[in-house]
Amino acid sequence: MASAAAAIDQAATPKNLNASLWWDSFVVLFDELSNVPLASPFPESLAKKIQDNRWWFRNSVSGFKDPNTVSRLALDSPRISIGEHQFPVNPDLKEVALTVSSILVLFLIFLSL
């Protein structure tokens, strides 16, 4: 009975990952930037969005890390938490995620040559 309770507790608690893994879609930001009239002062709300995503603009490719135990264990969890955002983990996509991760590592190695 104790193992069932532990499994339920584990399923209810999302696996926490580094908040820097989250970024908002740049499509909306691009659209907003495209619609700012050149003669107008730059909107503070857009300046804040750019500042909030500064790390991603400067380091997007180099910010990805090699696959590791923490990320692999996160895929074994029913839910993950990235900062304030929570997502269910689809077990059917676990192998795909691991394959894509390996391909991205090879791509980054190729870029660094």
N, C-alpha and C positions, 0 to 999 in steps of 0.2 A: 504494500500500500504506500509506503514511503517513497518508493521509486516513481510511482504514478504521480504523486503530489509534486515531486521534484521535476518531472517532465512537464507537468502543467505550468509550474512556476517558470521553467526555462522557456517555454513557448510564449508565455505572456511578456517576458522581458526581452526587448529587442537588443541585438548585439550592437554596441556603440562603436562607431568608426570615427576617424578624424574629421572634424567639421570642415576642414579645407577641401575635402573631396566634393563638396557641394558647390555648384554655381548655377545661377539662373540662366535661362536661355538667352543667347545673344541675338536671336532673331527679333524679339520685341525691342531690345535696345537699339539694334540697327535701324529698325523702322522708325523709332522715336528720333534718333539722330538724323535720319534722312528727312524728317518733316520739320526740323527746326529751321526757320527762316534765317538766312545768313545775316540779315540786317538787325536781327533781334539779339538781345542779351542772351547768353547761354543759360538755360533753365537750371536752377539749383538742384532740382530733382534728378536731372540727367547727370550732373556733375557728381552727385552722391552715388548714383548707380555705377558710374565709371570708377570712382574711388573704391567702392565696395568690391568691385571685381578686378581691381588693379593687378592682383597677384595672377589671376588667370590670363589676363591680357599679356603679361610679361613672361609668364613661365608655363603656359598651358601644356606644352609637350614635355618639358623637362620635369614637370611636377609629378608625373606618374611614376610610381615606384615599382620595382620588380615584385612579382607575386611572392607572397610570404605566408607564414602560418596564420597570421591574424586575418588576412583577407580570405584565405581558404576556409577558416573556421566560421567566418561571417556567412559564407554560403551554406554552411550546415545549419545556421540559425533560421527559424521561421520568419524573423523580421530583423531588419537592420535599421539603425538610427545614424543619420549623418547630420550632426548639429541638431537643429530643431525638426528636421524632416525624417519621417519614418516610412519604410517601404516593406511590403511583404516580399519574401524571397520565394520565387517560383522554382521548386526543385527540378522541374522538367528542363529548366534553362541552365542548370548548374554546369554541366559539361560544356555547353556553348560558351558560357562566361569564362571558364578556365581555358578553353581553346583560344578565344579572342585575346585573353590576357597574355598568353604565350606569344601570339602573333604580334601584339603591340610591343612586347619586349624585343622581339627580333627586328621590328621596324625601327625602334629607337636605337638599337645597336647599329643598324644600317645607316641611320641618319648621322651617327657620331663618327662614322668612318671618314 
